[in-house]
């Protein structure tokens, strides 16, 4: 099954990559300031955008399978290795917090002309090289705690796939609601325009001295 644009070679991958990058840039994810603001509870755009993407993709795949547009086994499901997932998640989270980007958003930041994204990408490439160099040594840990082969969440829990989608939709609605509340409380959301000064009317009337608002 090759619909839509699945496993169609270089050009479909390039087109989808460009569209993905445009969406990320439109959401402000080319800015490290906006991305790291999630850790200070000032901006929940990352959670909102990713929750939306996951729910739309899950619902679309479920509908396509139900309608017979794509085969039930047409999407690759990786087998989980829980220890490596836990450690990898912790490392990428720490890198995200310190560097301000993840692999995808660093490419968007670089395309937007941000030098910090280029520095981050150099570090990412160095990390990939280091991982490849020590892989033989860490392979036993990497493959420890193996999960069931190609198991999906509905299979793990023994519930219909639509129940998982509805649960994710409820979680997404909660993330939108409480995220917006926290943004308002902590002075967000953050604007993606790097390095621009924003002076409030109260500050102008008070001291006449503006402050940087990121």
C-alpha positions as CSV (number, residue, x, y, z in Angstrom):
1,X,0.0,0.0,0.0
2,X,1.5,3.3,-1.1
3,X,-1.3,5.7,-0.3
4,X,-0.9,8.5,0.7
5,X,2.7,9.2,-0.2
6,X,3.8,6.2,1.8
7,X,7.3,4.8,1.0
8,X,7.3,6.7,-2.3
9,X,10.9,7.6,-2.4
10,X,12.7,11.0,-2.1
11,X,10.2,13.5,-3.4
12,X,7.2,12.6,-1.1
13,X,9.6,12.6,1.9
14,X,10.9,16.0,0.8
15,X,7.4,17.4,0.4
16,X,6.1,16.1,3.7
17,X,9.3,17.3,5.4
18,X,8.8,20.8,4.0
19,X,5.2,20.9,5.1
20,X,6.1,19.7,8.5
21,X,8.8,22.4,8.8
22,X,6.3,25.1,7.7
23,X,3.8,24.0,10.4
24,X,6.5,24.0,13.1
25,X,7.7,27.5,12.0
26,X,4.1,28.7,11.9
27,X,3.7,27.5,15.5
28,X,6.8,29.4,16.6
29,X,8.9,26.3,17.1
30,X,11.9,27.8,15.4
31,X,12.5,29.9,18.5
32,X,14.4,28.4,21.4
33,X,12.8,31.0,23.7
34,X,9.3,29.8,22.9
35,X,10.3,26.1,23.2
36,X,12.0,26.4,26.5
37,X,9.2,28.5,28.0
38,X,7.3,25.3,28.5
39,X,9.6,24.4,31.3
40,X,8.8,27.5,33.2
41,X,5.0,26.9,32.5
42,X,4.8,30.2,30.5
43,X,4.0,28.6,27.1
44,X,2.2,25.3,26.3
45,X,2.3,25.6,22.5
46,X,4.5,22.5,22.2
47,X,2.1,20.4,24.2
48,X,-0.9,21.8,22.4
49,X,0.5,21.4,18.9
50,X,1.9,17.9,19.5
51,X,-1.3,16.7,21.2
52,X,-3.3,18.0,18.2
53,X,-1.0,16.3,15.8
54,X,-1.1,13.0,17.6
55,X,-4.9,13.0,17.9
56,X,-5.5,13.9,14.3
57,X,-3.0,11.3,13.1
58,X,-4.5,8.6,15.3
59,X,-8.0,9.4,14.3
60,X,-7.1,9.6,10.6
61,X,-5.3,6.3,10.6
62,X,-8.2,4.6,12.5
63,X,-10.7,5.9,10.0
64,X,-8.5,5.0,7.0
65,X,-8.1,1.4,8.3
66,X,-11.8,1.1,9.2
67,X,-12.8,2.3,5.7
68,X,-10.3,-0.1,4.1
69,X,-8.3,2.7,2.5
70,X,-5.1,1.3,4.0
71,X,-4.3,-2.2,5.3
72,X,-4.3,-2.9,9.0
73,X,-0.6,-3.7,9.0
74,X,0.5,-0.9,6.6
75,X,2.0,1.3,9.4
76,X,5.3,0.2,11.0
77,X,5.0,-0.3,14.8
78,X,8.4,-0.5,16.5
79,X,9.1,-2.9,19.3
80,X,9.8,-1.1,22.6
81,X,12.9,-1.5,24.7
82,X,11.9,0.1,28.0
83,X,15.3,0.9,29.6
84,X,16.7,2.6,26.5
85,X,13.5,4.5,26.0
86,X,13.6,5.8,29.6
87,X,17.2,6.8,29.4
88,X,16.8,8.3,25.9
89,X,13.8,10.3,27.0
90,X,15.7,11.7,30.0
91,X,18.6,12.7,27.8
92,X,16.6,14.3,25.1
93,X,14.6,16.2,27.7
94,X,17.7,17.5,29.3
95,X,19.1,18.5,25.9
96,X,15.9,20.2,25.1
97,X,15.9,22.2,28.3
98,X,19.6,23.2,28.0
99,X,19.8,23.7,24.2
100,X,16.3,24.9,23.5
101,X,15.7,22.6,20.6
102,X,14.8,19.0,19.7
103,X,16.2,17.5,16.4
104,X,13.2,18.6,14.3
105,X,12.9,22.1,15.7
106,X,16.7,22.7,15.4
107,X,16.3,22.1,11.6
108,X,13.5,24.6,11.5
109,X,15.5,27.1,13.6
110,X,18.4,26.7,11.2
111,X,16.2,27.3,8.2
112,X,15.0,30.5,9.9
113,X,18.5,31.7,10.2
114,X,19.1,31.2,13.9
115,X,22.7,30.6,14.8
116,X,21.9,28.8,18.1
117,X,20.1,26.2,16.1
118,X,23.2,25.6,14.1
119,X,25.3,25.1,17.3
120,X,22.7,22.7,18.6
121,X,22.8,20.7,15.4
122,X,26.6,20.4,15.7
123,X,26.1,19.0,19.1
124,X,23.4,16.6,17.9
125,X,25.7,15.3,15.1
126,X,28.5,14.8,17.6
127,X,26.1,13.0,19.9
128,X,25.0,10.7,17.1
129,X,28.7,9.9,16.3
130,X,29.4,9.2,20.0
131,X,26.4,6.9,20.2
132,X,27.5,5.0,17.1
133,X,31.0,4.7,18.4
134,X,30.0,3.1,21.8
135,X,26.9,1.2,20.5
136,X,28.6,-2.2,20.7
137,X,29.5,-1.6,24.3
138,X,26.0,-0.4,25.4
139,X,24.0,-2.8,23.1
140,X,23.1,-5.2,26.0
141,X,21.5,-2.2,27.9
142,X,20.0,-0.9,24.7
143,X,18.1,-4.1,24.1
144,X,17.2,-4.8,27.7
145,X,13.5,-4.9,29.0
146,X,12.1,-5.8,25.5
147,X,8.4,-5.3,25.1
148,X,6.0,-7.4,23.0
149,X,6.8,-7.2,19.3
150,X,5.0,-4.4,17.5
151,X,2.4,-4.0,20.2
152,X,0.1,-1.0,20.1
153,X,-1.5,0.7,23.2
154,X,-5.0,-0.7,22.5
155,X,-3.5,-4.2,22.3
156,X,-1.6,-3.7,25.5
157,X,-4.7,-2.6,27.4
158,X,-7.1,-4.9,25.6
159,X,-9.5,-2.1,24.6
160,X,-10.8,-0.9,21.3
161,X,-8.6,1.6,19.4
162,X,-11.4,4.2,19.4
163,X,-11.3,4.2,23.2
164,X,-7.6,5.1,23.2
165,X,-8.3,7.9,20.7
166,X,-11.2,9.3,22.8
167,X,-9.0,9.1,25.9
168,X,-6.2,11.1,24.1
169,X,-8.8,13.6,23.0
170,X,-9.9,14.1,26.6
171,X,-6.2,14.5,27.7
172,X,-5.6,17.0,24.9
173,X,-8.7,19.1,26.0
174,X,-7.4,19.1,29.6
175,X,-3.9,20.1,28.4
176,X,-5.4,23.0,26.4
177,X,-7.5,24.2,29.3
178,X,-5.0,24.0,32.1
179,X,-2.1,25.0,29.9
180,X,-3.9,28.2,29.0
181,X,-4.6,28.9,32.7
182,X,-1.0,28.4,33.5
183,X,0.1,30.6,30.6
184,X,-2.0,33.5,31.9
185,X,-0.7,33.0,35.5
186,X,2.9,33.0,34.5
187,X,2.9,35.8,31.9
188,X,2.7,33.8,28.7
189,X,2.4,32.8,26.0
190,X,5.8,33.7,24.7
191,X,6.3,35.4,21.3
192,X,8.6,33.6,18.8
193,X,10.1,36.9,17.6
194,X,13.7,36.6,19.0
195,X,15.5,39.7,20.2
196,X,12.7,42.2,19.8
197,X,11.9,44.6,22.6
198,X,8.4,44.8,23.8
199,X,7.5,47.8,26.0
200,X,4.2,47.9,27.8
201,X,2.1,51.1,28.1
202,X,2.4,51.0,31.9
203,X,6.2,50.8,31.7
204,X,6.3,53.8,29.3
205,X,4.1,55.8,31.7
206,X,6.1,54.8,34.7
207,X,9.8,55.0,34.1
208,X,10.1,55.2,30.4
209,X,12.4,52.2,30.5
210,X,11.4,49.1,28.5
211,X,12.2,45.5,29.2
212,X,12.9,42.6,27.0
213,X,9.9,40.3,26.8
214,X,10.6,36.8,25.4
